[in-house]
Amino acid sequence: MSSDLHTACQTDTLAGRVLHDTGVSVTECYQCGKCSAGCPLADEMDITPSQTLRMLQLEMPDLDEEVLRSSTIWLCLTCEMCYARCPKEIDLPKVMDALRAESLRRKVANPKARDIIAFHRSFLDSIRTCGRLYEILLIVAYKMRTRHLLQDLLLAPKLFVRGKLNPIPELIHGRDHMARIFARAANKESQ
């Protein structure tokens, strides 16, 4: 283990937690800004991707808290444009995913991300239940979580007529394997 990796793993900072969870060292970033310049949602973010990395590098608890409470980590599309442009090949989408998980774990998620979190949980519930995406379950779970019951109501019949919403879920074989994957992920998350 390199001394940089060892040192970061020894700390209880957010950067150390990200390194532990993802294997990605934010200290590798030298602030070229290519990630922010290429991000399709950078203008919508309260903290740009490069600023997020810099705040993590500083290892200051108040900045760590600001990162976890930001809308940036929830707006990230994980499109990997930043990863493709990064000269140091820092897997920023993986970092953002770890930050989202940590934000949920600490219960400090940005209130503006409520609908995004509801969609994320509804999507995973569909995968957990059917082994693949079942759109109707996703829609119903999302609507119940967000209470946006009438939003897009007139769109559903059009999707159904076009065959985009199948009333019967397609269940994959080996859903028990999928259940084990979810159980391992939940067990790792609780550690």
C-alpha positions as CSV (number, residue, x, y, z in Angstrom):
1,M,0.0,0.0,0.0
2,S,1.5,3.4,-1.0
3,S,2.1,5.9,1.8
4,D,-0.5,8.2,0.3
5,L,-3.1,5.5,0.3
6,H,-2.1,4.3,3.8
7,T,-2.2,7.9,5.2
8,A,-5.7,8.6,3.7
9,C,-7.1,5.3,4.9
10,Q,-5.8,6.1,8.4
11,T,-7.8,9.3,8.6
12,D,-11.5,9.6,9.3
13,T,-12.0,12.5,6.8
14,L,-14.4,12.3,3.9
15,A,-11.5,11.9,1.5
16,G,-10.2,8.9,3.5
17,R,-13.7,7.4,3.5
18,V,-14.0,7.9,-0.3
19,L,-10.6,6.3,-0.7
20,H,-11.5,3.4,1.5
21,D,-14.9,2.8,-0.3
22,T,-13.8,3.4,-3.9
23,G,-10.0,3.1,-4.1
24,V,-10.0,6.6,-5.7
25,S,-7.5,9.1,-4.2
26,V,-8.8,12.7,-4.5
27,T,-5.2,13.8,-3.8
28,E,-4.3,12.9,-7.3
29,C,-6.3,15.9,-8.7
30,Y,-4.1,18.9,-9.6
31,Q,-7.1,21.2,-10.4
32,C,-6.8,21.4,-14.2
33,G,-10.6,22.0,-14.3
34,K,-11.2,19.7,-17.3
35,C,-13.9,17.8,-15.3
36,S,-15.9,20.9,-14.7
37,A,-15.4,22.3,-18.2
38,G,-16.8,19.1,-19.7
39,C,-19.6,18.4,-17.3
40,P,-23.0,18.9,-19.0
41,L,-24.5,20.0,-15.7
42,A,-21.8,22.1,-14.2
43,D,-23.9,25.3,-14.6
44,E,-26.6,23.8,-12.5
45,M,-24.4,22.6,-9.7
46,D,-23.7,24.6,-6.6
47,I,-20.1,23.3,-6.4
48,T,-18.3,22.3,-9.6
49,P,-16.7,18.9,-9.8
50,S,-13.2,20.3,-9.6
51,Q,-14.2,22.4,-6.5
52,T,-15.7,19.3,-5.0
53,L,-12.4,17.5,-5.3
54,R,-10.5,20.4,-3.9
55,M,-12.8,20.6,-0.9
56,L,-12.2,16.9,-0.2
57,Q,-8.4,17.4,-0.6
58,L,-8.4,20.1,2.1
59,E,-9.8,17.5,4.6
60,M,-11.7,20.1,6.6
61,P,-14.8,18.9,8.4
62,D,-16.9,21.9,7.5
63,L,-16.0,21.5,3.8
64,D,-16.7,17.8,4.0
65,E,-20.2,18.6,5.4
66,E,-20.7,21.2,2.6
67,V,-19.9,18.7,0.0
68,L,-22.3,16.1,1.5
69,R,-25.1,18.7,1.7
70,S,-24.6,20.0,-1.8
71,S,-26.9,19.4,-4.7
72,T,-23.9,18.7,-6.9
73,I,-23.5,15.1,-5.8
74,W,-27.2,14.4,-6.7
75,L,-27.1,16.3,-10.0
76,C,-24.1,14.3,-11.3
77,L,-25.3,12.1,-14.2
78,T,-22.3,9.7,-13.9
79,C,-22.0,10.2,-17.7
80,E,-18.2,9.8,-17.2
81,M,-17.3,12.8,-19.3
82,C,-15.1,14.1,-16.4
83,Y,-13.4,10.7,-16.2
84,A,-12.7,10.6,-19.9
85,R,-11.2,14.1,-19.8
86,C,-9.2,13.7,-16.6
87,P,-5.4,13.6,-17.3
88,K,-5.0,11.7,-14.0
89,E,-7.9,9.3,-14.7
90,I,-9.7,10.1,-11.5
91,D,-12.9,8.2,-11.4
92,L,-15.1,11.2,-10.4
93,P,-18.4,9.4,-11.0
94,K,-17.3,6.7,-8.5
95,V,-16.4,9.5,-6.1
96,M,-19.8,11.1,-6.5
97,D,-21.6,7.8,-6.0
98,A,-19.6,7.3,-2.7
99,L,-20.5,10.8,-1.7
100,R,-24.2,10.2,-2.3
101,A,-24.1,7.0,-0.2
102,E,-22.3,8.8,2.6
103,S,-24.7,11.7,2.4
104,L,-27.6,9.3,2.9
105,R,-25.8,7.4,5.6
106,R,-25.3,10.6,7.6
107,K,-28.8,11.8,6.7
108,V,-27.6,15.1,5.4
109,A,-28.8,14.9,1.8
110,N,-29.8,18.2,0.2
111,P,-33.5,18.7,0.4
112,K,-33.6,19.7,-3.3
113,A,-32.5,16.1,-4.1
114,R,-35.6,14.6,-2.6
115,D,-37.1,13.6,-6.0
116,I,-33.8,12.3,-7.2
117,I,-33.4,10.1,-4.1
118,A,-37.0,8.9,-4.5
119,F,-36.3,7.9,-8.1
120,H,-33.0,6.2,-7.1
121,R,-34.7,4.1,-4.4
122,S,-37.7,3.3,-6.7
123,F,-35.4,2.2,-9.5
124,L,-33.4,-0.1,-7.1
125,D,-36.7,-1.5,-5.6
126,S,-37.8,-2.5,-9.2
127,I,-34.4,-4.2,-9.8
128,R,-34.5,-5.9,-6.4
129,T,-38.1,-7.2,-7.0
130,C,-38.0,-8.2,-10.7
131,G,-34.3,-8.6,-11.4
132,R,-34.6,-5.9,-14.1
133,L,-36.4,-2.6,-14.5
134,Y,-40.2,-2.9,-14.4
135,E,-41.4,0.5,-15.4
136,I,-44.9,0.4,-13.8
137,L,-43.4,-0.6,-10.4
138,L,-40.9,2.2,-10.8
139,I,-43.5,4.8,-11.7
140,V,-45.9,3.7,-8.8
141,A,-43.1,3.6,-6.2
142,Y,-41.8,7.0,-7.4
143,K,-45.2,8.6,-7.3
144,M,-45.9,7.3,-3.8
145,R,-42.5,8.5,-2.5
146,T,-42.8,12.0,-4.0
147,R,-46.5,12.4,-3.8
148,H,-46.5,13.8,-7.4
149,L,-49.5,11.6,-8.1
150,L,-50.9,13.7,-10.9
151,Q,-47.7,14.8,-12.6
152,D,-47.4,13.3,-16.1
153,L,-50.8,11.5,-15.6
154,L,-51.8,11.9,-19.3
155,L,-48.5,10.5,-20.5
156,A,-49.1,7.0,-19.1
157,P,-51.9,6.0,-21.5
158,K,-49.8,7.1,-24.5
159,L,-46.9,5.0,-23.2
160,F,-49.1,2.0,-22.6
161,V,-50.6,2.2,-26.1
162,R,-47.1,2.4,-27.7
163,G,-46.1,-0.7,-25.8
164,K,-43.6,1.2,-23.5
165,L,-45.4,0.1,-20.3
166,N,-45.9,-3.6,-20.0
167,P,-48.6,-4.5,-17.4
168,I,-46.9,-7.8,-16.6
169,P,-43.4,-7.7,-15.2
170,E,-40.6,-9.7,-17.0
171,L,-39.0,-11.6,-14.1
172,I,-35.5,-12.8,-14.7
173,H,-34.3,-16.3,-13.7
174,G,-31.9,-16.3,-10.8
175,R,-33.6,-13.5,-8.8
176,D,-32.1,-15.2,-5.7
177,H,-28.7,-14.3,-7.0
178,M,-29.8,-10.7,-7.4
179,A,-31.1,-10.8,-3.8
180,R,-27.7,-11.9,-2.6
181,I,-26.1,-9.0,-4.4
182,F,-28.4,-6.6,-2.8
183,A,-27.8,-8.2,0.6
184,R,-24.0,-8.0,0.2
185,A,-24.3,-4.3,-0.8
186,A,-26.5,-3.6,2.2
187,N,-24.1,-5.4,4.5
188,K,-21.1,-3.4,3.0
189,E,-23.0,-0.2,3.3
190,S,-23.7,-0.7,7.0
191,Q,-20.0,-1.2,7.8
